[in-house]
Amino acid sequence: MAKDIHKTTVATDSNRKNSTTKSKLPARELRTWLKKHRSWNHADWLDLLAELRKKNCSILTDSPEGRDSIGRFLEKNREK
């Protein structure tokens, strides 16, 4: 029986990882945020993640892959 529980957990973790890579970034919100933040610190980053989490983007904000995607978007689209 314990093996079945483990298999279910692994499948759930795998599904979450696949969902994260397929989740669409909230580009509009991120561009708006970038207009207000030419640079940012760790507290700003955490505030952004909390704001996105409230907007039902937790699949992105709560996984390392999702946070990396958000960070890459910000770095790529920030005005230099």
Backbone torsions as a table, in degrees:
resi	resn	phi	psi	omega
1	MET	NA	-39.7	-179.4
2	ALA	-62.2	-33.8	179.1
3	LYS	-63.8	-38.0	179.0
4	ASP	-63.3	-41.3	178.5
5	ILE	-62.4	-43.8	179.2
6	HIS	-60.8	-43.7	179.5
7	LYS	-61.4	-40.6	179.0
8	THR	-63.9	-43.2	179.7
9	THR	-62.9	-43.8	179.3
10	VAL	-62.8	-43.1	179.6
11	ALA	-62.8	-41.2	179.2
12	THR	-64.0	-45.7	177.9
13	ASP	-60.7	-40.9	179.0
14	SER	-63.9	-43.0	178.9
15	ASN	-63.5	-39.9	179.0
16	ARG	-62.5	-43.3	-179.9
17	LYS	-62.8	-43.3	178.4
18	ASN	-64.9	-39.5	178.8
19	SER	-64.2	-38.4	-180.0
20	THR	-63.0	-43.6	-177.6
21	THR	-70.7	-23.9	-179.8
22	LYS	-94.0	-12.2	-177.5
23	SER	-66.6	139.0	-179.5
24	LYS	-84.0	133.6	177.1
25	LEU	-68.2	143.6	176.3
26	PRO	-79.8	73.0	-171.1
27	ALA	-57.8	-41.0	-178.4
28	ARG	-61.0	-47.3	179.7
29	GLU	-63.7	-40.0	-179.3
30	LEU	-68.4	-38.3	177.6
31	ARG	-66.3	-39.7	177.0
32	THR	-62.2	-43.3	179.2
33	TRP	-62.7	-40.4	-179.7
34	LEU	-64.5	-33.5	177.9
35	LYS	-62.0	-30.2	-179.1
36	LYS	-91.1	-15.5	-174.4
37	HIS	-131.2	93.2	174.9
38	ARG	-71.2	-28.4	173.2
39	SER	-140.8	164.7	-178.9
40	TRP	-152.7	159.9	177.2
41	ASN	-115.9	-175.0	-175.3
42	HIS	-64.0	-38.7	179.2
43	ALA	-63.6	-40.5	176.7
44	ASP	-61.7	-42.7	179.3
45	TRP	-60.6	-46.6	179.5
46	LEU	-64.1	-38.2	176.7
47	ASP	-63.3	-41.6	178.4
48	LEU	-62.1	-45.8	179.4
49	LEU	-61.0	-40.5	178.7
50	ALA	-64.8	-41.2	178.5
51	GLU	-62.9	-44.9	179.1
52	LEU	-65.9	-36.6	179.3
53	ARG	-61.6	-39.7	178.4
54	LYS	-66.0	-23.9	-179.8
55	LYS	-95.4	27.3	175.9
56	ASN	63.4	35.9	175.6
57	CYS	-108.9	26.1	-174.7
58	SER	-64.1	-24.1	177.4
59	ILE	-61.4	-29.1	177.5
60	LEU	-89.5	-45.0	-173.0
61	THR	-73.3	-22.2	-174.3
62	ASP	-100.6	11.3	177.3
63	SER	-131.4	147.0	178.2
64	PRO	-58.4	-39.0	-179.2
65	GLU	-65.4	-41.4	179.1
66	GLY	-65.7	-44.6	178.2
67	ARG	-63.5	-38.2	176.5
68	ASP	-61.8	-41.3	179.1
69	SER	-62.9	-43.0	178.3
70	ILE	-62.9	-46.6	-179.7
71	GLY	-61.5	-42.1	177.8
72	ARG	-62.8	-41.8	178.3
73	PHE	-60.2	-47.0	-179.3
74	LEU	-62.0	-46.2	-179.3
75	GLU	-64.1	-40.0	-178.2
76	LYS	-69.7	-33.7	-172.0
77	ASN	-103.6	-1.1	-179.6
78	ARG	-72.2	146.6	177.7
79	GLU	-78.9	130.9	-178.5
80	LYS	-88.6	NA	NA
